[in-house]
Amino acid sequence: MSMNFDVAIVGCGVSGANIARRLSRYSIKTAILEKAADVSFGTSKANSGIIHGGFHHNKKYLKARLEIQGNMMFDQLKRELNFPFRRCGIIVAALHRDEMKVVEHLYLQGAENEAVGIELCSRQRILELEPKLSLDVVGGLYAPGGGIIEPYRFVFALLESAKKNGVELFTNFNVNKAERSGETWRICAEDGRKITARFVINAAGLFADTVSKTFGAEDFTITARKGEYFLLDRLTKACPSRVVFPVPTSVSKGMLVIPTVEGTVLVGPTADMTEDKEDFSTTTRHLEQILVSGKTMIPSLSQNDVITSFAGLRPCLDGDFYIEASAKAPAFVQTAGIQSPGLTASPAIGEYVKNILVEMGLQLTEKPGWDPYVEDRPFARQLNPNELDNLIAKDKTWGNMVCRCENVSEAEIIQAVKLGHTTLDGIKYFTRAQMGRCQGGFCTYKIIKIIMREAGLSWDEVTKHGGKSGILAGTL
């Protein structure tokens, strides 16, 4: 593996992964430096999974322009990369007459942004679109171009495509030192590994401020906004057919009710600033607040359907994305403050950063053999009995259902390990094993045994998400 590169990308969430795939089209050497044990383990693993509809922000903001552009790129990306994505549409539900003024503003803003098919709705129309809404609804907005996605599967697919086209990934690479020598950056990891790169892109999410200081670039502060969520079982009667937003406030887009692309339901998030960028705790008070807020829009929501709660952290920096060439550090590009609608904007961010690199002097020549496609792999839960029987006839591991809540076979877990996902969370995000009602209560031990066998790890080397997150104590 070479340690000399043209471009190094620090961080592999949705922004870093999209940038990497975009650059993989060209005859340059690109490296991704990810401090976690796997990609998407930062902000990207715990967001709402929404492809926004282009109406929440005025297009004077960079984030609004990139959101609109990025939204239109997902259909082609879906065809090429085979990640879970569906344009189910977005509804904003007004429960009081005075809220309709805000809804009308959002509609006009969306129309100015040329959001496809955006519609100002009467009470009757909004209830036709979503019959599970509260009968107190007085009207609302409908944006059919909005959708839902599994964000971690999106990142995995982007990375697989990038690696297929020559990009190299370094995990557990926590950048702690950088020096400029001539026309090259020397970048050091905490564990002593080193690479060199002519250009560096800071896509480090919550820690973009730390990375910027390490490279002697701009001094800014990323603050973390914590969002707590409920996850409801796929059997809940409260699953809407579209993403349901409340009318937003000046602070937040509010508590949402979100049908996930795999059939469960998300309710949340809260929006609380925290000084701790590793704080993923949840509280009873906040979760009760989420449920009460969600029930005002979808009354059939029930706490009995809750299978887990979790929190995600969003990197906040002023009011807009910060994407530009550094004015202080040479050949260094800032990609910071990528909070909502960062997931939607991320494909456009890849294009935007590529253009900045060209303006900075990076010469790009397209590879004649660039392959945009990622294999469409089977998943047991999506197969009919005949299709599954045919796979079992060729490979018996398809018949061993390790996770019965989500119908995940041993074959799928083996496949995930072979693709480099060797932590419990990596397996969970790639296969959905441990995501069902029992939350891994019955399958975790089986998954650990498969990881040990396929990855050649000892019991004490198997972790939840890398680092010191070991699972087993004592001996097997």
Protein Blocks (a to p, Z undefined) as FASTA:
>chain_A
ZZbdfbdcedjdfklmmmmmmmmmpccddddddfbfbehklmmlmcnhpacehlmbcfkb
mklmmmmmmmmmmmmmmmmnopacddebpadddfbfklmmmmmmmmmmmmmnopghiacd
dfklmmmmmmmbcfkbgbdcddfkbccddfklmmmmmmmmmmmnopacdehiacfbdcde
hjaccdddfkopacddfbdcdfehjmmmmmmmmnopacddddddddddddddfkbckbcf
bdcdddddfkbgbjaddddfkopacedddddddfblkbcbdcfklmmmmmmmmmmmmmmb
cfklpgbdcddddddehjbdcddddfkbghiacdehiacfkklmmmmmmmmmmmmmmmno
pacdddfklcfbdcddddfklpcfklmmmmmmmomklmmcfblmlopafklmmmmmmnop
abfklmmmmnopokamnnomlmmmmmmmmmmmmnopafklpcfkgpjlcfbgcjZZ
